[in-house]
Amino acid sequence: MDNSDQQNRHEKWKAIFAEYEKSNLSQVVFCKQHDLSLAQFGYYRSLLKQKIVKKSKSAGTFASIKISTPSNSEEIRLILPNGFQCAFPCNLNKIQIKELLEILLTC
C-alpha cells in the first residue's frame, strides 16, 4: 500500500468520524446504520486520535477545541477532538483552563 492510498483511507475515516460526532449516536448504532465494522471503526478512531495527539505534542500547541457556555449554565463544557468531554465551573480563569487542558492533552 503506498502513502497516497493510506492518506485517502485516513481522510475517508476522518469524514466518517466527523459525521459520527454530529450524529449523537452510539458507536454501535452508527456503525450498523452505515454498514461499518465496529472493529474497524475503533481501530481507525484510535489510530487517528494518536496521530492528532502526536501532532499537537510535536507542534507544542493545543489541538482545536470547542468551548460552549450556554447563558443559563454555570459550567464550561470542553469537547476535545478525540471526543473527550469535560465540564468545569464558569469561575475558572483562562490560566486555570489552560493548565487543565495541558494536563488532559498529555493523557
Backbone atoms as SQL, in Angstrom:
CREATE TABLE atoms (id INTEGER PRIMARY KEY, chain TEXT, resi INTEGER, resn TEXT, atom TEXT, x REAL, y REAL, z REAL);
INSERT INTO atoms VALUES
  (1, 'A', 1, 'MET', 'N', 0.856, -1.175, 0.000),
  (2, 'A', 1, 'MET', 'CA', 0.000, 0.000, 0.000),
  (3, 'A', 1, 'MET', 'C', 0.900, 1.236, 0.000),
  (4, 'A', 2, 'ASP', 'N', 0.665, 2.134, -0.947),
  (5, 'A', 2, 'ASP', 'CA', 1.500, 3.325, -0.959),
  (6, 'A', 2, 'ASP', 'C', 0.902, 4.422, -0.074),
  (7, 'A', 3, 'ASN', 'N', 1.676, 5.468, 0.094),
  (8, 'A', 3, 'ASN', 'CA', 1.321, 6.542, 1.027),
  (9, 'A', 3, 'ASN', 'C', 0.023, 7.254, 0.653),
  (10, 'A', 4, 'SER', 'N', -0.233, 7.419, -0.655),
  (11, 'A', 4, 'SER', 'CA', -1.455, 8.124, -1.066),
  (12, 'A', 4, 'SER', 'C', -2.700, 7.289, -0.773),
  (13, 'A', 5, 'ASP', 'N', -2.612, 5.962, -0.893),
  (14, 'A', 5, 'ASP', 'CA', -3.740, 5.090, -0.533),
  (15, 'A', 5, 'ASP', 'C', -4.044, 5.212, 0.959),
  (16, 'A', 6, 'GLN', 'N', -2.988, 5.203, 1.758),
  (17, 'A', 6, 'GLN', 'CA', -3.153, 5.316, 3.201),
  (18, 'A', 6, 'GLN', 'C', -3.751, 6.678, 3.556),
  (19, 'A', 7, 'GLN', 'N', -3.257, 7.724, 2.916),
  (20, 'A', 7, 'GLN', 'CA', -3.768, 9.065, 3.189),
  (21, 'A', 7, 'GLN', 'C', -5.245, 9.174, 2.787),
  (22, 'A', 8, 'ASN', 'N', -5.608, 8.600, 1.651),
  (23, 'A', 8, 'ASN', 'CA', -7.010, 8.608, 1.213),
  (24, 'A', 8, 'ASN', 'C', -7.898, 7.867, 2.200),
  (25, 'A', 9, 'ARG', 'N', -7.426, 6.735, 2.698),
  (26, 'A', 9, 'ARG', 'CA', -8.190, 5.960, 3.665),
  (27, 'A', 9, 'ARG', 'C', -8.379, 6.759, 4.961),
  (28, 'A', 10, 'HIS', 'N', -7.318, 7.423, 5.394),
  (29, 'A', 10, 'HIS', 'CA', -7.417, 8.227, 6.620),
  (30, 'A', 10, 'HIS', 'C', -8.379, 9.407, 6.429),
  (31, 'A', 11, 'GLU', 'N', -8.363, 10.030, 5.279),
  (32, 'A', 11, 'GLU', 'CA', -9.286, 11.138, 5.002),
  (33, 'A', 11, 'GLU', 'C', -10.734, 10.640, 4.989),
  (34, 'A', 12, 'LYS', 'N', -10.953, 9.457, 4.425),
  (35, 'A', 12, 'LYS', 'CA', -12.295, 8.865, 4.410),
  (36, 'A', 12, 'LYS', 'C', -12.786, 8.650, 5.848),
  (37, 'A', 13, 'TRP', 'N', -11.918, 8.092, 6.692),
  (38, 'A', 13, 'TRP', 'CA', -12.311, 7.828, 8.071),
  (39, 'A', 13, 'TRP', 'C', -12.490, 9.109, 8.871),
  (40, 'A', 14, 'LYS', 'N', -11.699, 10.130, 8.587),
  (41, 'A', 14, 'LYS', 'CA', -11.889, 11.424, 9.260),
  (42, 'A', 14, 'LYS', 'C', -13.282, 11.962, 8.962),
  (43, 'A', 15, 'ALA', 'N', -13.717, 11.838, 7.705),
  (44, 'A', 15, 'ALA', 'CA', -15.064, 12.291, 7.327),
  (45, 'A', 15, 'ALA', 'C', -16.131, 11.469, 8.045),
  (46, 'A', 16, 'ILE', 'N', -15.908, 10.173, 8.154),
  (47, 'A', 16, 'ILE', 'CA', -16.847, 9.303, 8.865),
  (48, 'A', 16, 'ILE', 'C', -16.940, 9.719, 10.328),
  (49, 'A', 17, 'PHE', 'N', -15.806, 9.999, 10.965),
  (50, 'A', 17, 'PHE', 'CA', -15.819, 10.390, 12.379),
  (51, 'A', 17, 'PHE', 'C', -16.473, 11.758, 12.580),
  (52, 'A', 18, 'ALA', 'N', -16.293, 12.655, 11.620),
  (53, 'A', 18, 'ALA', 'CA', -16.958, 13.956, 11.712),
  (54, 'A', 18, 'ALA', 'C', -18.474, 13.766, 11.668),
  (55, 'A', 19, 'GLU', 'N', -18.927, 12.888, 10.779),
  (56, 'A', 19, 'GLU', 'CA', -20.357, 12.589, 10.694),
  (57, 'A', 19, 'GLU', 'C', -20.852, 11.911, 11.976),
  (58, 'A', 20, 'TYR', 'N', -20.041, 11.000, 12.513),
  (59, 'A', 20, 'TYR', 'CA', -20.395, 10.317, 13.756),
  (60, 'A', 20, 'TYR', 'C', -20.561, 11.323, 14.893),
  (61, 'A', 21, 'GLU', 'N', -19.626, 12.270, 15.014),
  (62, 'A', 21, 'GLU', 'CA', -19.688, 13.265, 16.094),
  (63, 'A', 21, 'GLU', 'C', -20.974, 14.090, 16.012),
  (64, 'A', 22, 'LYS', 'N', -21.413, 14.389, 14.805),
  (65, 'A', 22, 'LYS', 'CA', -22.640, 15.178, 14.625),
  (66, 'A', 22, 'LYS', 'C', -23.897, 14.358, 14.892),
  (67, 'A', 23, 'SER', 'N', -23.792, 13.048, 14.789),
  (68, 'A', 23, 'SER', 'CA', -24.974, 12.181, 14.847),
  (69, 'A', 23, 'SER', 'C', -25.546, 11.991, 16.249),
  (70, 'A', 24, 'ASN', 'N', -24.724, 12.127, 17.277),
  (71, 'A', 24, 'ASN', 'CA', -25.142, 11.856, 18.661),
  (72, 'A', 24, 'ASN', 'C', -25.627, 10.418, 18.859),
  (73, 'A', 25, 'LEU', 'N', -25.165, 9.512, 18.016),
  (74, 'A', 25, 'LEU', 'CA', -25.500, 8.089, 18.137),
  (75, 'A', 25, 'LEU', 'C', -24.371, 7.362, 18.844),
  (76, 'A', 26, 'SER', 'N', -24.680, 6.196, 19.388),
  (77, 'A', 26, 'SER', 'CA', -23.616, 5.358, 19.944),
  (78, 'A', 26, 'SER', 'C', -22.807, 4.794, 18.777),
  (79, 'A', 27, 'GLN', 'N', -21.605, 4.330, 19.063),
  (80, 'A', 27, 'GLN', 'CA', -20.777, 3.751, 18.009),
  (81, 'A', 27, 'GLN', 'C', -21.460, 2.553, 17.362),
  (82, 'A', 28, 'VAL', 'N', -22.072, 1.726, 18.180),
  (83, 'A', 28, 'VAL', 'CA', -22.734, 0.513, 17.672),
  (84, 'A', 28, 'VAL', 'C', -23.854, 0.881, 16.688),
  (85, 'A', 29, 'VAL', 'N', -24.716, 1.798, 17.094),
  (86, 'A', 29, 'VAL', 'CA', -25.849, 2.191, 16.245),
  (87, 'A', 29, 'VAL', 'C', -25.342, 2.874, 14.978),
  (88, 'A', 30, 'PHE', 'N', -24.374, 3.779, 15.113),
  (89, 'A', 30, 'PHE', 'CA', -23.835, 4.478, 13.949),
  (90, 'A', 30, 'PHE', 'C', -23.254, 3.478, 12.951),
  (91, 'A', 31, 'CYS', 'N', -22.448, 2.531, 13.447),
  (92, 'A', 31, 'CYS', 'CA', -21.833, 1.542, 12.557),
  (93, 'A', 31, 'CYS', 'C', -22.883, 0.688, 11.861),
  (94, 'A', 32, 'LYS', 'N', -23.932, 0.283, 12.584),
  (95, 'A', 32, 'LYS', 'CA', -24.989, -0.513, 11.961),
  (96, 'A', 32, 'LYS', 'C', -25.695, 0.288, 10.871),
  (97, 'A', 33, 'GLN', 'N', -26.009, 1.558, 11.160),
  (98, 'A', 33, 'GLN', 'CA', -26.722, 2.390, 10.192),
  (99, 'A', 33, 'GLN', 'C', -25.880, 2.662, 8.944),
  (100, 'A', 34, 'HIS', 'N', -24.561, 2.667, 9.085),
  (101, 'A', 34, 'HIS', 'CA', -23.678, 2.979, 7.956),
  (102, 'A', 34, 'HIS', 'C', -22.942, 1.754, 7.418),
  (103, 'A', 35, 'ASP', 'N', -23.388, 0.583, 7.866),
  (104, 'A', 35, 'ASP', 'CA', -22.806, -0.686, 7.415),
  (105, 'A', 35, 'ASP', 'C', -21.282, -0.692, 7.564),
  (106, 'A', 36, 'LEU', 'N', -20.825, -0.290, 8.764),
  (107, 'A', 36, 'LEU', 'CA', -19.394, -0.251, 9.069),
  (108, 'A', 36, 'LEU', 'C', -19.063, -1.326, 10.094),
  (109, 'A', 37, 'SER', 'N', -17.854, -1.817, 10.025),
  (110, 'A', 37, 'SER', 'CA', -17.367, -2.762, 11.028),
  (111, 'A', 37, 'SER', 'C', -17.025, -1.985, 12.289),
  (112, 'A', 38, 'LEU', 'N', -17.581, -2.411, 13.415),
  (113, 'A', 38, 'LEU', 'CA', -17.291, -1.756, 14.689),
  (114, 'A', 38, 'LEU', 'C', -15.799, -1.876, 15.021),
  (115, 'A', 39, 'ALA', 'N', -15.196, -3.007, 14.680),
  (116, 'A', 39, 'ALA', 'CA', -13.764, -3.206, 14.941),
  (117, 'A', 39, 'ALA', 'C', -12.922, -2.218, 14.127),
  (118, 'A', 40, 'GLN', 'N', -13.246, -2.051, 12.847),
  (119, 'A', 40, 'GLN', 'CA', -12.517, -1.086, 12.012),
  (120, 'A', 40, 'GLN', 'C', -12.744, 0.339, 12.511),
  (121, 'A', 41, 'PHE', 'N', -13.972, 0.628, 12.901),
  (122, 'A', 41, 'PHE', 'CA', -14.305, 1.949, 13.427),
  (123, 'A', 41, 'PHE', 'C', -13.406, 2.261, 14.628),
  (124, 'A', 42, 'GLY', 'N', -13.310, 1.327, 15.564),
  (125, 'A', 42, 'GLY', 'CA', -12.473, 1.516, 16.742),
  (126, 'A', 42, 'GLY', 'C', -11.000, 1.622, 16.401),
  (127, 'A', 43, 'TYR', 'N', -10.559, 0.794, 15.457),
  (128, 'A', 43, 'TYR', 'CA', -9.150, 0.811, 15.048),
  (129, 'A', 43, 'TYR', 'C', -8.764, 2.166, 14.475),
  (130, 'A', 44, 'TYR', 'N', -9.545, 2.639, 13.499),
  (131, 'A', 44, 'TYR', 'CA', -9.201, 3.907, 12.849),
  (132, 'A', 44, 'TYR', 'C', -9.406, 5.106, 13.774),
  (133, 'A', 45, 'ARG', 'N', -10.375, 5.013, 14.658),
  (134, 'A', 45, 'ARG', 'CA', -10.584, 6.107, 15.616),
  (135, 'A', 45, 'ARG', 'C', -9.362, 6.232, 16.527),
  (136, 'A', 46, 'SER', 'N', -8.871, 5.107, 17.010),
  (137, 'A', 46, 'SER', 'CA', -7.682, 5.092, 17.863),
  (138, 'A', 46, 'SER', 'C', -6.450, 5.554, 17.087),
  (139, 'A', 47, 'LEU', 'N', -6.292, 5.058, 15.880),
  (140, 'A', 47, 'LEU', 'CA', -5.142, 5.406, 15.053),
  (141, 'A', 47, 'LEU', 'C', -5.093, 6.903, 14.765),
  (142, 'A', 48, 'LEU', 'N', -6.222, 7.454, 14.350),
  (143, 'A', 48, 'LEU', 'CA', -6.260, 8.880, 14.008),
  (144, 'A', 48, 'LEU', 'C', -6.145, 9.746, 15.256),
  (145, 'A', 49, 'LYS', 'N', -6.685, 9.278, 16.371),
  (146, 'A', 49, 'LYS', 'CA', -6.561, 10.020, 17.628),
  (147, 'A', 49, 'LYS', 'C', -5.088, 10.104, 18.032),
  (148, 'A', 50, 'GLN', 'N', -4.352, 9.003, 17.877),
  (149, 'A', 50, 'GLN', 'CA', -2.928, 9.002, 18.203),
  (150, 'A', 50, 'GLN', 'C', -2.167, 9.980, 17.320),
  (151, 'A', 51, 'LYS', 'N', -2.533, 10.057, 16.046),
  (152, 'A', 51, 'LYS', 'CA', -1.879, 10.998, 15.135),
  (153, 'A', 51, 'LYS', 'C', -2.120, 12.438, 15.569),
  (154, 'A', 52, 'ILE', 'N', -3.355, 12.735, 15.991),
  (155, 'A', 52, 'ILE', 'CA', -3.684, 14.094, 16.446),
  (156, 'A', 52, 'ILE', 'C', -2.874, 14.445, 17.687),
  (157, 'A', 53, 'VAL', 'N', -2.797, 13.510, 18.630),
  (158, 'A', 53, 'VAL', 'CA', -2.052, 13.753, 19.874),
  (159, 'A', 53, 'VAL', 'C', -0.574, 13.948, 19.565),
  (160, 'A', 54, 'LYS', 'N', -0.001, 13.101, 18.718),
  (161, 'A', 54, 'LYS', 'CA', 1.411, 13.232, 18.362),
  (162, 'A', 54, 'LYS', 'C', 1.672, 14.568, 17.680),
  (163, 'A', 55, 'LYS', 'N', 0.784, 14.947, 16.770),
  (164, 'A', 55, 'LYS', 'CA', 0.956, 16.203, 16.050),
  (165, 'A', 55, 'LYS', 'C', 0.882, 17.384, 17.000),
  (166, 'A', 56, 'SER', 'N', -0.077, 17.385, 17.916),
  (167, 'A', 56, 'SER', 'CA', -0.217, 18.515, 18.836),
  (168, 'A', 56, 'SER', 'C', 0.940, 18.562, 19.829),
  (169, 'A', 57, 'LYS', 'N', 1.456, 17.409, 20.237),
  (170, 'A', 57, 'LYS', 'CA', 2.602, 17.394, 21.156),
  (171, 'A', 57, 'LYS', 'C', 3.855, 17.871, 20.442),
  (172, 'A', 58, 'SER', 'N', 4.064, 17.435, 19.197),
  (173, 'A', 58, 'SER', 'CA', 5.272, 17.831, 18.479),
  (174, 'A', 58, 'SER', 'C', 5.226, 19.293, 18.084),
  (175, 'A', 59, 'ALA', 'N', 4.050, 19.816, 17.842),
  (176, 'A', 59, 'ALA', 'CA', 3.927, 21.222, 17.470),
  (177, 'A', 59, 'ALA', 'C', 4.013, 22.127, 18.693),
  (178, 'A', 60, 'GLY', 'N', 3.816, 21.572, 19.877),
  (179, 'A', 60, 'GLY', 'CA', 3.871, 22.367, 21.088),
  (180, 'A', 60, 'GLY', 'C', 2.684, 23.298, 21.243),
  (181, 'A', 61, 'THR', 'N', 1.605, 22.969, 20.552),
  (182, 'A', 61, 'THR', 'CA', 0.413, 23.803, 20.627),
  (183, 'A', 61, 'THR', 'C', -0.781, 22.938, 20.957),
  (184, 'A', 62, 'PHE', 'N', -1.883, 23.582, 21.248),
  (185, 'A', 62, 'PHE', 'CA', -3.124, 22.877, 21.522),
  (186, 'A', 62, 'PHE', 'C', -3.781, 22.440, 20.224),
  (187, 'A', 63, 'ALA', 'N', -4.468, 21.313, 20.281),
  (188, 'A', 63, 'ALA', 'CA', -5.354, 20.942, 19.196),
  (189, 'A', 63, 'ALA', 'C', -6.582, 21.837, 19.321),
  (190, 'A', 64, 'SER', 'N', -7.337, 21.962, 18.251),
  (191, 'A', 64, 'SER', 'CA', -8.523, 22.811, 18.333),
  (192, 'A', 64, 'SER', 'C', -9.525, 22.200, 19.307),
  (193, 'A', 65, 'ILE', 'N', -10.215, 23.057, 20.010),
  (194, 'A', 65, 'ILE', 'CA', -11.226, 22.612, 20.950),
  (195, 'A', 65, 'ILE', 'C', -12.474, 23.442, 20.754),
  (196, 'A', 66, 'LYS', 'N', -13.566, 22.937, 21.273),
  (197, 'A', 66, 'LYS', 'CA', -14.825, 23.673, 21.225),
  (198, 'A', 66, 'LYS', 'C', -15.217, 23.976, 22.661),
  (199, 'A', 67, 'ILE', 'N', -15.464, 25.250, 22.965),
  (200, 'A', 67, 'ILE', 'CA', -15.886, 25.660, 24.297),
  (201, 'A', 67, 'ILE', 'C', -17.274, 26.272, 24.173),
  (202, 'A', 68, 'SER', 'N', -18.206, 25.743, 24.957),
  (203, 'A', 68, 'SER', 'CA', -19.554, 26.321, 24.907),
  (204, 'A', 68, 'SER', 'C', -19.999, 26.662, 26.319),
  (205, 'A', 69, 'THR', 'N', -20.606, 27.819, 26.460),
  (206, 'A', 69, 'THR', 'CA', -21.148, 28.245, 27.750),
  (207, 'A', 69, 'THR', 'C', -22.553, 28.789, 27.523),
  (208, 'A', 70, 'PRO', 'N', -23.556, 27.929, 27.576),
  (209, 'A', 70, 'PRO', 'CA', -24.929, 28.421, 27.443),
  (210, 'A', 70, 'PRO', 'C', -25.215, 29.464, 28.510),
  (211, 'A', 71, 'SER', 'N', -26.019, 30.451, 28.166),
  (212, 'A', 71, 'SER', 'CA', -26.263, 31.566, 29.081),
  (213, 'A', 71, 'SER', 'C', -26.885, 31.124, 30.405),
  (214, 'A', 72, 'ASN', 'N', -27.623, 30.033, 30.408),
  (215, 'A', 72, 'ASN', 'CA', -28.257, 29.572, 31.641),
  (216, 'A', 72, 'ASN', 'C', -27.415, 28.538, 32.385),
  (217, 'A', 73, 'SER', 'N', -26.174, 28.364, 31.981),
  (218, 'A', 73, 'SER', 'CA', -25.322, 27.342, 32.583),
  (219, 'A', 73, 'SER', 'C', -24.282, 27.977, 33.504),
  (220, 'A', 74, 'GLU', 'N', -23.882, 27.216, 34.494),
  (221, 'A', 74, 'GLU', 'CA', -22.825, 27.656, 35.394),
  (222, 'A', 74, 'GLU', 'C', -21.557, 26.841, 35.168),
  (223, 'A', 75, 'GLU', 'N', -21.428, 26.249, 33.991),
  (224, 'A', 75, 'GLU', 'CA', -20.250, 25.444, 33.702),
  (225, 'A', 75, 'GLU', 'C', -19.743, 25.727, 32.296),
  (226, 'A', 76, 'ILE', 'N', -18.476, 25.421, 32.101),
  (227, 'A', 76, 'ILE', 'CA', -17.849, 25.468, 30.786),
  (228, 'A', 76, 'ILE', 'C', -17.675, 24.025, 30.358),
  (229, 'A', 77, 'ARG', 'N', -18.164, 23.695, 29.185),
  (230, 'A', 77, 'ARG', 'CA', -18.046, 22.327, 28.678),
  (231, 'A', 77, 'ARG', 'C', -17.018, 22.328, 27.557),
  (232, 'A', 78, 'LEU', 'N', -15.985, 21.500, 27.712),
  (233, 'A', 78, 'LEU', 'CA', -14.941, 21.351, 26.707),
  (234, 'A', 78, 'LEU', 'C', -15.155, 20.041, 25.975),
  (235, 'A', 79, 'ILE', 'N', -15.089, 20.106, 24.650),
  (236, 'A', 79, 'ILE', 'CA', -15.198, 18.904, 23.838),
  (237, 'A', 79, 'ILE', 'C', -13.934, 18.837, 22.986),
  (238, 'A', 80, 'LEU', 'N', -13.058, 17.885, 23.304),
  (239, 'A', 80, 'LEU', 'CA', -11.796, 17.759, 22.593),
  (240, 'A', 80, 'LEU', 'C', -11.988, 16.990, 21.298),
  (241, 'A', 81, 'PRO', 'N', -11.057, 17.152, 20.337),
  (242, 'A', 81, 'PRO', 'CA', -11.187, 16.468, 19.047),
  (243, 'A', 81, 'PRO', 'C', -11.300, 14.957, 19.158),
  (244, 'A', 82, 'ASN', 'N', -10.764, 14.374, 20.213),
  (245, 'A', 82, 'ASN', 'CA', -10.834, 12.918, 20.374),
  (246, 'A', 82, 'ASN', 'C', -12.157, 12.444, 20.969),
  (247, 'A', 83, 'GLY', 'N', -13.081, 13.379, 21.196),
  (248, 'A', 83, 'GLY', 'CA', -14.387, 13.019, 21.730),
  (249, 'A', 83, 'GLY', 'C', -14.488, 13.140, 23.242),
  (250, 'A', 84, 'PHE', 'N', -13.380, 13.355, 23.918),
  (251, 'A', 84, 'PHE', 'CA', -13.399, 13.509, 25.371),
  (252, 'A', 84, 'PHE', 'C', -14.138, 14.792, 25.736),
  (253, 'A', 85, 'GLN', 'N', -15.014, 14.703, 26.733),
  (254, 'A', 85, 'GLN', 'CA', -15.769, 15.865, 27.179),
  (255, 'A', 85, 'GLN', 'C', -15.519, 16.099, 28.661),
  (256, 'A', 86, 'CYS', 'N', -15.464, 17.360, 29.037),
  (257, 'A', 86, 'CYS', 'CA', -15.198, 17.729, 30.413),
  (258, 'A', 86, 'CYS', 'C', -15.977, 18.997, 30.737),
  (259, 'A', 87, 'ALA', 'N', -16.443, 19.120, 31.973),
  (260, 'A', 87, 'ALA', 'CA', -17.164, 20.315, 32.397),
  (261, 'A', 87, 'ALA', 'C', -16.454, 20.923, 33.591),
  (262, 'A', 88, 'PHE', 'N', -16.339, 22.252, 33.587),
  (263, 'A', 88, 'PHE', 'CA', -15.671, 22.993, 34.647),
  (264, 'A', 88, 'PHE', 'C', -16.567, 24.138, 35.097),
  (265, 'A', 89, 'PRO', 'N', -16.400, 24.584, 36.325),
  (266, 'A', 89, 'PRO', 'CA', -17.176, 25.739, 36.782),
  (267, 'A', 89, 'PRO', 'C', -16.802, 26.988, 35.972),
  (268, 'A', 90, 'CYS', 'N', -17.746, 27.879, 35.765),
  (269, 'A', 90, 'CYS', 'CA', -17.509, 29.095, 34.986),
  (270, 'A', 90, 'CYS', 'C', -16.539, 30.061, 35.662),
  (271, 'A', 91, 'ASN', 'N', -16.310, 29.896, 36.946),
  (272, 'A', 91, 'ASN', 'CA', -15.462, 30.858, 37.638),
  (273, 'A', 91, 'ASN', 'C', -13.963, 30.593, 37.467),
  (274, 'A', 92, 'LEU', 'N', -13.570, 29.604, 36.662),
  (275, 'A', 92, 'LEU', 'CA', -12.152, 29.381, 36.392),
  (276, 'A', 92, 'LEU', 'C', -11.636, 30.472, 35.467),
  (277, 'A', 93, 'ASN', 'N', -10.391, 30.890, 35.698),
  (278, 'A', 93, 'ASN', 'CA', -9.815, 31.878, 34.786),
  (279, 'A', 93, 'ASN', 'C', -9.096, 31.162, 33.640),
  (280, 'A', 94, 'LYS', 'N', -8.655, 31.913, 32.633),
  (281, 'A', 94, 'LYS', 'CA', -8.072, 31.285, 31.445),
  (282, 'A', 94, 'LYS', 'C', -6.773, 30.552, 31.745),
  (283, 'A', 95, 'ILE', 'N', -6.020, 30.976, 32.743),
  (284, 'A', 95, 'ILE', 'CA', -4.792, 30.275, 33.125),
  (285, 'A', 95, 'ILE', 'C', -5.126, 28.896, 33.685),
  (286, 'A', 96, 'GLN', 'N', -6.135, 28.833, 34.539),
  (287, 'A', 96, 'GLN', 'CA', -6.537, 27.548, 35.117),
  (288, 'A', 96, 'GLN', 'C', -7.052, 26.603, 34.028),
  (289, 'A', 97, 'ILE', 'N', -7.826, 27.139, 33.090),
  (290, 'A', 97, 'ILE', 'CA', -8.336, 26.310, 31.983),
  (291, 'A', 97, 'ILE', 'C', -7.176, 25.797, 31.142),
  (292, 'A', 98, 'LYS', 'N', -6.210, 26.665, 30.842),
  (293, 'A', 98, 'LYS', 'CA', -5.052, 26.263, 30.040),
  (294, 'A', 98, 'LYS', 'C', -4.280, 25.146, 30.745),
  (295, 'A', 99, 'GLU', 'N', -4.060, 25.288, 32.044),
  (296, 'A', 99, 'GLU', 'CA', -3.334, 24.263, 32.800),
  (297, 'A', 99, 'GLU', 'C', -4.078, 22.932, 32.782),
  (298, 'A', 100, 'LEU', 'N', -5.408, 22.987, 32.942),
  (299, 'A', 100, 'LEU', 'CA', -6.197, 21.761, 32.877),
  (300, 'A', 100, 'LEU', 'C', -6.104, 21.103, 31.509),
  (301, 'A', 101, 'LEU', 'N', -6.158, 21.898, 30.446),
  (302, 'A', 101, 'LEU', 'CA', -6.065, 21.349, 29.098),
  (303, 'A', 101, 'LEU', 'C', -4.697, 20.728, 28.841),
  (304, 'A', 102, 'GLU', 'N', -3.660, 21.383, 29.305),
  (305, 'A', 102, 'GLU', 'CA', -2.310, 20.812, 29.133),
  (306, 'A', 102, 'GLU', 'C', -2.222, 19.449, 29.798),
  (307, 'A', 103, 'ILE', 'N', -2.794, 19.329, 30.975),
  (308, 'A', 103, 'ILE', 'CA', -2.782, 18.039, 31.676),
  (309, 'A', 103, 'ILE', 'C', -3.605, 17.007, 30.910),
  (310, 'A', 104, 'LEU', 'N', -4.797, 17.396, 30.454),
  (311, 'A', 104, 'LEU', 'CA', -5.655, 16.459, 29.735),
  (312, 'A', 104, 'LEU', 'C', -5.018, 15.983, 28.434),
  (313, 'A', 105, 'LEU', 'N', -4.335, 16.872, 27.729),
  (314, 'A', 105, 'LEU', 'CA', -3.748, 16.503, 26.450),
  (315, 'A', 105, 'LEU', 'C', -2.529, 15.589, 26.595),
  (316, 'A', 106, 'THR', 'N', -1.996, 15.459, 27.794),
  (317, 'A', 106, 'THR', 'CA', -0.872, 14.540, 27.995),
  (318, 'A', 106, 'THR', 'C', -1.338, 13.119, 28.269),
  (319, 'A', 107, 'CYS', 'N', -2.614, 12.955, 28.551),
  (320, 'A', 107, 'CYS', 'CA', -3.149, 11.623, 28.873),
  (321, 'A', 107, 'CYS', 'C', -3.301, 10.771, 27.634);
